[in-house]
């Protein structure tokens, strides 16, 4: 592997000016005067052709750090009359909106440098900048073919297509600098796809890689993701920016405050904060919450605008521009403004509800105090006691820069299919040469040869009896493209983002309504959910339709908001588990001081821990609580697993699968970040021995069996089959509806399962690793196995179980839910009192 090193040398202004051409130097002196920290570390190293990953806050000049050495080189070539018609700098961003920003922000400096050069009697050629994305018109693309830009701005998907454009790709053969922006937003299949594109480009060109990222960890791993098996130097100046984060509760007591009181106090608090600041950015965790907050703020006479992915691009651009000009006082967003779209100066960021990860909190709060010397200011507003504890630990970790680690998807065989077809379009490949090239991309460094050959066999053989035709030929240890239509298939179907779908819900032949696909994929037979205020039991699904039957007396096992919820980061979950014991034992003064919370917050957290300890026990790092109680016709077993929702869901599925086999009954599950609940019929009871056996089962085997029975396998198989060119989204000028894609995928699924097809294996891998976080689930399982296990049969759920228990009552309004929790709390407080007596 290449060396990964942190850059320690901060160059002086004079040392950097030395490497700059006269017009560039003069322009920089007039415009900025002095270099910012990321520029002091990075510019000279990039000039010396070193790969660099820059991690620094918004507004710290990191984009210019990435571009300046390249721009300087273009100016030098221009002065020497050696500037050719080809692409020298390639800038890749996951956001099309960001691309337009960059284009504007590059053209202006280039114009200014040209003007200064003229004053110096230096004649510069025009340095062309262009954007190539799916929005680029054919006319603009034709213009680029005649006169290519020197700096090309694009997206991962458009780069993959450009690599296979016979005429345009030749302009990429001398690229010298590749800048990948917002790297933290590409730790997914989209980013994996890009790593292969970069290796394919590296086959043609020798270039410097520059990555730009907001707060992310571990930086060493992200650097490898950027460069593969090469040297990389990390510039980490994320700590240079001052940050102020506070938790402010809208009420003194979450248990006995009504929904109306919490809502009124929340908007009173928001209004007060907004009026004290010039511009405020509010983040919610869902699109529906964004719209609700905007509506309520407008009712209070505050000029607020929404910004989320369901709104048109025109609307979002308009909001961004008006905010930059200072025409909007407050903007409310779900996640769309987390990335570095230029929105000008923000004074305050408010996070409604926990952002569930330290990195996400720092990214969001980093949008305030746009310049490096300005303080980033963030306020977190919790909505219940779990949120209060979570935000307190999250703030402490954020201030101490303890950031959750990201996990890079590995060996994605569906993405590999796309690139093998793309490579086959370029030339005839020797199998070993192609395999070695692919292994240079960090996510594929451990790719097994048999998996690679399996993909080649599938792409060359297709599944003709199922109308899936070969895209390549493969013989004598070589492969190449098959047929003329393959190029069109590649252009029309490349990319990793699945088409969104709404799933129709039917009871018999009666249409009930629609649910989101993300929600549908969580369903298992027998699950109860709410639609249009009524409860239904899930019976099964086919294509884009699911069948249900009315279940008026049943409690939901999946709350309707479940699919929108962000999952708690695993590292943060472990810290919350540690914090519980500390909060129970430490005095208020120490808690206030260490965690920078007010008296009200410290008291609320402490009383929460005391109530749990007195009524049941406080689960912590050394002891695990498993509680059981009866409610209506059901018996609940709650395991206090603090592993985050994704890992918890893996463990819940494994446990439920195992118990359903030994008890021969349907076991429903409830999952949140802090517990899993197994729900059995009232008459079926687990004894201590059966519960203990759960800590000695094969988790992966049981999760796989559970997946086989759930909707997620069918849904995710469609995504993988589309990425793997088994199901085409577009063919012969026609776009296939999501419903037809799903139907075709389901027809193929049984066959692929039988033959253990690479795309079936990839579907299972994606569900286990990327969706269910199986590695952390196994890590947590190993931890709890060693703990003392305390089994308690309780009259009512313990305080730590309130949220998971009340979430099964989704049919009731939020106000009724709060009343239910208040009633439970009263009973528990009476029980604690009677124990004292």
N, C-alpha and C positions, 0 to 999 in steps of 0.2 A: 504493500500500500504506500501511497505518497505520504509525505510529511504534512502534518497539520500543526501550525504554530500560531501563537498570538503575536501580533506586531507590538513591539515594546517602544520602538523609536518614534518619537513625535518630531517631525521635521519643522524647522523654523520657516517663516515666510520667505526669507532670503534663499534658503535651500530649494524651496519649491519654485520661486520665481526664476531661478537659474535654468530650470529645464523648460521653461515656457518661451515660446516665440514672442518677439517684441510686441506685436499687436494684441496677443492674448494677455501678456503680462500687463500691458497698459490698461486694457479693458478691465481686467480683474482689479487692479489697483483703484481705478476710478469708481467701479461699481461696488466693490466689497471692502477693499482696504486690507483686510486680514483674513486668514483661513480659519475655518472652524475645526474642532478636534477630528472628526472623521476625515476631513480633507488633509489635515497635517499628517495623519497616519497613512492614508491610502494613495494619494495622487502620485507620489514619487514611485511607490512600489508598482502601481499599475503601469506607469511609464516604463518601468524596467521589465515589463511583460510577466508580472507575477499574478497568479490567480488570487483574488481577494474576496472574502465575505465580509460585508460591512453591516454591523448591527448597531443602529443608533436611532434616537428618537425622531419623530416627525419634526420638520423645520430645522434640522441640524446640518443641512447642506449635503446629505448623503448622495442625492441624485447627481449633483455637480461633481462630487468626489469620483463618481463612477465615469462620468462623461468627459471630464476636463482633459485627461491625458490623451484620449482618442480625438477630441476636437483639436487639441494642440497639434497632433500628428497630421490631421487633415489640413490645417492651416499651413503647416510646414510644406506638405506636398504641393499645396496650392501656390505658395511663394516660389517653390522650385519648378513650377509648371509641370508637375508630375502627377497631378490628380487625375485619375482615370474614371471612366464610366462604369463603376462597380460599387458594390456595397462594402463599406469598411467597418461600420458599426451596426450591430444588430441589438435592438432593445426589445425584450420580451416581457410582457406584463399580463397577469391573469385577467385584468380589467380593461375592457374596451374604452371605458370612460377615462381611465388613467392615460391611455394612449393619446387621446386628444389633448389632454393637459400637457403631456411631454412635448408633443409636436409644437404647441404654442410656446412653451417655455424654452425650446431649443432655437426656434426661428428668430426670436427676439435677440438673444445673445449673439447669434451668428451675424445678424444685421448690424448690431452694435460694433462687433469686432471688425467687420468689413469697413465701417465708417471710420474707425480709428486708424485702420491700415491705410485708408485713402489720405488721411491727414499726414501720415508718415511717408506718403508717396509709394506705398506698396500696393500693387494691383493684385487683388485676390479674385479667383474664380468663385462662382456661386457654389456654396455647399448645399446640396439638395437634401431635404428631409421629407419622408413620406410615410404614411400609415397604410398598412395592408392587413385588414381584418375581414370578417364576413360581411361587414357593412360597405366595404370598398366596391365601387361600381366597376363594371367591365371596362368602361371608358378610362377610368383612373388606372386600372391594371395595364391596359394597352399603352398608356402614357409611360408607365414605369418600364415597360419592355423596351421602349425606344430610348428613354433616358432614365436609367435606374437611379434611385436615390443613393447618396453616399451614407446616409443614416436611415435605416429602415426600422420602423416601429411596428411591432406585431404581437399576436397572441400565440400561445402554444399550438392551438389547432391550425392557425394559418401558416405557421412555420412548417408543420408536418405536410401541408399541401404544397407549399412553396418548394420544399425539398424534392418533390416529384413533378414539378412543372418543368418540362424539357427545356423551354426557352429561358424561364426566369431563374432556375436553379444555378445556371452557370454564373450568374452575378454574385452568388453566395460563395464562390470557390476561393475568394481571397479575403473573406471576413477576418478582421484582426481583433476585434473586441466584441464579446457577447455579454450584454448586461441583462441579468434576470432580476426583475423587481418583485417585491412582495413575496419573497421565497416562502415565508411562513404560511401563505395562503395556498401553497402548492405542495404541501406535504399530504398528498392524496394521489389518486390514480391519474389525475390531470398532470401532476408534477412528475409522476413515474413516466408518463407518456413523453413529457418534455425531455427527461434525461436520455431517452433513446434517440429522440430527434437530435439532441446535441452531439451524441456519439456518432450518429450518421453524418452530421455536418462536419465533425472533426475528421471523418474519413476523407473529406474533400479539402478542408481548410485547417490551418493551424491558428488558433485564436486564444486570447486571454479571456478567462471567465471571471465575471464580477457579479456577485450576488448582493442584493440589498434586502434587508429584513428588519422588521420591527422586533420587539422582544420575543425571543424563542430560546429553547433549550432542548438538548445539549447542542451548543454551537459547533462542536467538533463533528458531530454526526451530520448536522445540516451542511457543513462545509464539504463533507464526503459526498453527500447527496448532490451538491452543486458540481463538484469537479471529478467525481469518480476516483480512479487510481492515479491521482496526480497530487503534486504539492499544492497546498492552499494556505493562505495567511489570513488570520481573522483579526478584524478591527472591531473591538467591542467598546463602544463608548456610551452604551445604554445607561450606564450609571452616572454619566456626567450631568444629566438633567435633574433638577430639583423637582420632587414630587410631593404633593400633599393629598392624602386620602383620608376621608372620615366616613364613619358609619353614623347615619342619623335615622333614628326610628320615628315613624309618624305618630306613634302612640306610646304611652307608658306601659300598657299591658295588652299584649296580643290576644290573651285568652278571653278577657271579658269585654273587649271593645267590639262593637257591632261593625258590620261591613260598612254601613253608612258613616260611622264615626271615623273608621280608617280611611275611607275614600275622601271625606271632607278634610281631614287633617293632612292627607297626602297632597291634595291640590292647594291647600293653604300654604303648606311648606314649599311646594314647587313654585307657586306664585311669588312667594317671598324671596326665594333663591334667584329666580329669573329676573326680578326687578332690581336686585342688588348687582347684577352683572350685565355687561353690554351684550354679549352673545352666549347662549347656552345650547349645548348639544345633549339631548336626552336619549339614552339607549334603553330599549325594552328588549325582551327576549323573544317576542313573537310579533308577527305582522298585525294580528288583530289587536294586540295591546297598543301598538303604535297608533293605529287609527283611533282607538278609544281615548288615548291621552291627548291627541291633537284636538279631538272633538270637545273634550272637557276643558282644555286650556282656552280654546276659542270662546267657550261659554263664559269664561272669566275675563274676556276682553283682551286676551294675550294673542299676539300675532304668531301663530305656530304653523309649521308645515311638516308634512310626513315625507319620509324618504325610505322606501323598501322595495324589494325586488318585484313585487306584483304591480308596481306603478310603471307607467311608460317611461322609456328612456328620455323622451322630451321633457316630461314632468321633472324627472330627477335632475337633468342638466339645468333646467330653469331654476329649481330650488338651490342647486349648488352655486349658480352664478349670482342669484339674489343675495345669498348668504355672504358670498365674497364681497359684494358691494355694500354690505351692511344694511340691506333692506329688510332682513328678517331677524327677529330677536331670538327666536328659539326654533330648533329643528329637532324632530323626533324620528329616530331610526331604529330598525331591528338589528341588522348586521351590515347593511350595505355601506355604511360610512366607517366601518372598522378599517378598511384598506385605505391606502394613501391618496384618495381623490382630493385634489386641492380645494379646500373649502374656506381658505383664509384663516383669520384669527378667531379662535374660540376661547372664551374666558373660563368657562366652567363646563365640566362633563358630569352628568348625573346618570347613575346606573340604577334602574328600577328593577329590583330583584337581583339575586346574585348572578354574576357573569360566569360562574362555575369553574373558572380557571384564572390563575394569576396572570398568565400571558395575555389572555383576552382582556382582563381588567386593565393591564398596563397599555395594551394597544388602544383600547377605547379612551382611557384617560389621557394618553399621550397625544390625542387630537387637540387638547387644550394647551394654551401657552405655546403658540405655533413656533416661536423662535427658541433657539437653544438656551438663551439666558433667562427666558421666561419660565416661571414655575407652572408645572402641569397640576391642575387642581381637579380632584374628583370626589364626588359624594355618592356613597352607596346607600340605597334606601331599602331595608328589608321588609318583608310582608308577613313573616311569622317567626316563631322562636328558632326553628332550624336555620332559617335564612339569616337571622341575627348572629347566631354562632358562626355560621359559614362565612359571612361577610367579615366578621371580626378576625378570624384566622387568615382569611384571604388578604385583608388589608395589611396584617402583620407580615405575611410572606412577601407581599408586593413591595412594601417599604424596605424589607431586608433582601430583596431581589432573589427570593427563592422561587424559581420558576418551574412549572410542571414540564416534564419531558414529553416531547412529541414522539410519535412512532411512525416510521416510514413504511408504507406497504411494500412487501417484497415479492418478487417473482410473479407478477400479475400476468397470467397466461393470455387473457383476453387482449390486453394492451400489446403484448408480444405479437399476437396474430396480426394486428394492424400494421406493425412495423415490418414484419416479415413480408407482407404483401407489398408494402411501400418499397422495401429493398429490392424485391423481385422486379419491380417496375423499372428500377435503375439499371440493372445488369444481371448477368448470370453469376451466381455466387457459389463459391466453394463452401460447403457446410461448416467446416472448421473455422474458416475465415469469418463467416457471419456469426457463428457462436462466440468466438473470441471478441468480436466487436460488441456484441450485446452484453457480454459479461463485464465490459468496461464501465457500463452504467451501474452506479452504486446499488440500486434496488435489485439488480440481476447478478450481482457478483457471485452469489451462491447457486445460480440456476443450474439444475441438474441436466446433464446431456440428454437423458431419456425424456425429460419433459420437453426440451427443445425439439427433439426428433418427433415426439408425439404431435406437437403443434404442426411441424412440417408435414407429417403424414395426414393429419386432418385437412390442412389447407390444400394439399395436393390430391386427396381422395374425395373430399367432401362427404356428403351422406346422400348419394344420388337417389336412393329409394325414398328419401324424404324431401327431394327437390332442393338439396343444398349442394351446389356445384363447386368443383375445384377452382381455386383462384391462382394456384401455382402448379408447375410440374416439379417433380423431385425424383431424381434418379442418378446413379453413379456418383453419389456424394456431392451432387450439385443441385441447385434449384433456380428457377426463373419464373417469369410471369406466364400465365396461360390465357390466351384469348385477348381480344381488343377491349372487351367490356370491363376488364379488371380495373383499368385506370379510372373509368367513370365510377365504378363501385367504390374505389378508394377515396376519390374526391368527395363523393356524395355522402359517405358514411363514416369518415374518420372523426375521431373525437371521443371523449369519455363521459360526457354529461348525459345521463339518460333523459328521454322525453318525459315530461311530467304527465301524470294521469289522474283522473278522478274515477273512483270506483263506484259503480251503481249498486245500490242495495235493494234486494227484492225479497218480499215474503210471498212465496208461491209465485203467482204472476203479477202481484201488486207491487208497483214501484214505491219505495219508501223515501229514498233520497240518495245523497252521495257522500262518500268519505274520501279523504286523501289517501293516495297509495301508501305513503309512509305509515299511516295509521293501519291500513289494511294488512300490511306485511307483518304486523305484530300479532295478528289474530291466530289463535289455535282453536280447533274444534271445541265447542262448549263454552268459549269465552262469551262474556256478557258485556255489551257496551250500550251507550246511549246515543240515540239519533232522534232529532226533533222532539226532545223531552221525554221519549219513551225508551224502555229497555228491550233489547233484542239479544237472542242467543245466536252465535255464529255457527252455521251448519257446514259451510264449505264454499268454494269459489271456483269459477271457471272464466277464463278470459278476463274482461274488465267488469265482471259482475260477481257479487257474492250473494249467497242465500242465507236468510235468517228466519227465526220464528220468534214471535212475540214472547217476552218473558217478564210480565208485569210485576211479579213478586220477587224477582231476583235482583241482587246488587251487582253493579258493574265490576268486572275484573280489570278493565282497562279504561282509565279516565279519558274523556274526549280530547283533552289538551296534551296527551302523552307524547304524540308525535312531534309536537312543537318544542318540547322541553330540551334545553341543552343538558348534556350529561356532565356530571361533576368529574373533574380531572382526578385520576387515581392518586397522584402524589399529594394533592390537597386533601383528599378524603382521609388518607393516613394521618395527616397532620391534625385534622379535626378530631379523629379518634384519640390521638395523644392529648389534645387540648382538654378533653372532657375531664380527665382526672385532675389536671392542673386547676381547671375552673372550679372543681368541687372543693379542692383542698386549700388553694391560695386565698389570702384575705382580699377584700375588695380593693384596697389601696394598691396592692401589687398588680392586680388584674388591670385596674385603670391605667396605671403607669406603663406597664409593659405593652399593653395592646392599644394604648391611646384611645380609650373609650370614655364616655361620660359616666357619671354615677348611675344614671337610670339604666344604661346598657349593661354595665357590670352587674348590677343587682338582678336584672331580668335573667341574665345568663346563669348566674349563681343559683338563683331559686329554681331554675329549670333542672339543673344538675341535682340539686338537693331533693326535689320532688321525685325524680327518677330513682335515686338511690334509696329513698325511704319507702317508696311504694313497691319497687321490685329490687333491682340492683342496677348500678351504673356500668354498662358494658364498656370495657376499655381494652388496652393492648394485651392485658394478661388474662382477662376472663370474658367469656362469650355468654350472652344471655339468649336463651331460646324460650320464648313465652307462648303459652297457649291459652285461648279463651273461646267461648262460644258466643255466637251472635246469630239470632234467628235460626235458620236450618243448617248453619255452617259452623265448622270448627276451624279456627285459624291457628296456624303455627308461624310465629314471627321470629326470624333469625336476624339478630342485630349485626348485620354485615356492613361495615363502612368502607365500601370499595368503589363507590360511584355506580351509577345506574347500568352502564354497559357491562361491567364485570359482574355486577349483581344479577343481571338478567341471565348471563351464562350459567351462574351457579343455581339460580332458581329453576331454569329449564332442566338442568341435570337432576336436581333433587326431585322435581315434580315427575320427571320421566321415570326415575327409579321407583318412587313410591307408587305411581300408577300401576307399575308392573307387580310389585309385591302385594298391593292391596286390591288390585283388580278394580280400580275405580278411576273416575276422571278427577285429576288434581288441577285446580286452577292456581294461577300465580298472580301476585301483585309485587311490583318492583319499584323501589325508588333509590335514591343515592345512599340511604342509610340502613335500609332493611329489605329483606325479602319475606313475603308472606305466602305460605302454601295454604290453600283453602280446600278443605275436604268436607264431604257430607258429615253432618253432626254425629251420626252413629259410628263413623269410622275413626278410631283413635290410634295414634302412634304410641308405642311404649318406648321406654328409655333406650332399650337395646336397638330398636329400629331407628331411632333418631341418631344414636351413636354410629350406626352402620353407614349413615349418610356421609360420615367423614372418612370413609374408606372405599369410596366408589370410583369408577373410572369416569372422571368428569367429561373428558372429550367424547368418549363413546356415547354417554348419555345425552350430551348436547346434540350430537349428530343425529341420534334417534329422534330427539324432540324436533329438530329442524325438518326432518322428513315429513312430519305431520302438520307443519305450519305453513301459512301462506307465504312466508318470507322466501322459502326456497323457490317457489314459482315466480315470484316477483323479481328476485335478484337474478334468477337464471335468465330472465328476459334481458336485463341490463347487460349481463355478461355475454349472452348470445349475440346481442346487437353490437357490442364492442368487438366481439370475435368474428364479425362478418358471417355469422351463421344465420341470423335474422337481419334482413336489410331494412333500414328505415326509408331509404330512397332507392328506387330502381326504375330505369327507363323513363325518367322524368316524372315519376309518380311518387308521392309521399305516402308511406304506409301508416295508417292510424295506429295509435298506441294499442287500441283494442285488438287489431289484427296482428300486431307484433306479439302481444301477449298470447293470443291464440296459437300462433305459429310456434312460439317458444314452448308452450305446454305440450304441443304435439311432439316436439323433439326431446323434451325432458326425460321421459321414461327410457327412451333409447339411449340417451347419453349417460343415464344412471347405470343402466345395464352394462355398458361397455367401459364404464369408468373413464369417460371422455375427458380430455384436458379442460374443456369449458365447464363440465360438471364439477371437476376437482377445484377449478378456480372459484366457482360459485360458493362451494363449501368453505374454501379458504377465506373468501371475502366476508362471509357471514361470521365465521369464527374469529378471525383476526381483526378485521377493520370495523365490523359492526358490533360484535359482542366482546371485544377486548379480552380474548381468551388467555393471553399471556399473563395479564394482571389478575384475571380471575384465578388462575392456577397459583400465582404467587400468593394471593390472599388466602386461598384454600389451604396452602401449606402453613401459613401463619396461624389460622384459626384451629387447625388440627392440633397444634401444640398447646392451645389455651385451655384453661379450666372451663368446663362447660356447665352452666347452671340452667336447669330446666325448671320453669315455674308455671303452674296452672293458675291463672288469674281470673278474677271476676270480670275485670274490664281491661282493655288495652292499657299498657303503661304509657306515660307521657311521651316517650321516644317513639311509640307506635301510633300516636294520634294521626299523624299525617298520612301514613300508609293506609290506616284503617278508614279515615274519612274520605280518602281518594276513591274508595270503592263505592262511595255514595254520590257519585257524579250526577245522579238523576236529580238531586236536590240543588237548590240555588246556593251560591256562596254564603249567603246570610244564614241559611239553614245549616250549612256545614259548620260555620262558626258557632252556631247555637249548640250543635251536636258536640263539638270539642269543649265548649264551655260546660255543658252538662256532664260530660265525662270527667272533666277537671274537678268539678264540684264533688262528684262521687269519690274521686281519688283523694281529694283533700280531706273529706270526711273519714275515709278509710285510714289515712295516715294519723288523723286526730284520734280515732278510736284505738289505734295501735299504741299510741302514747299513753292513753288512759289505762 
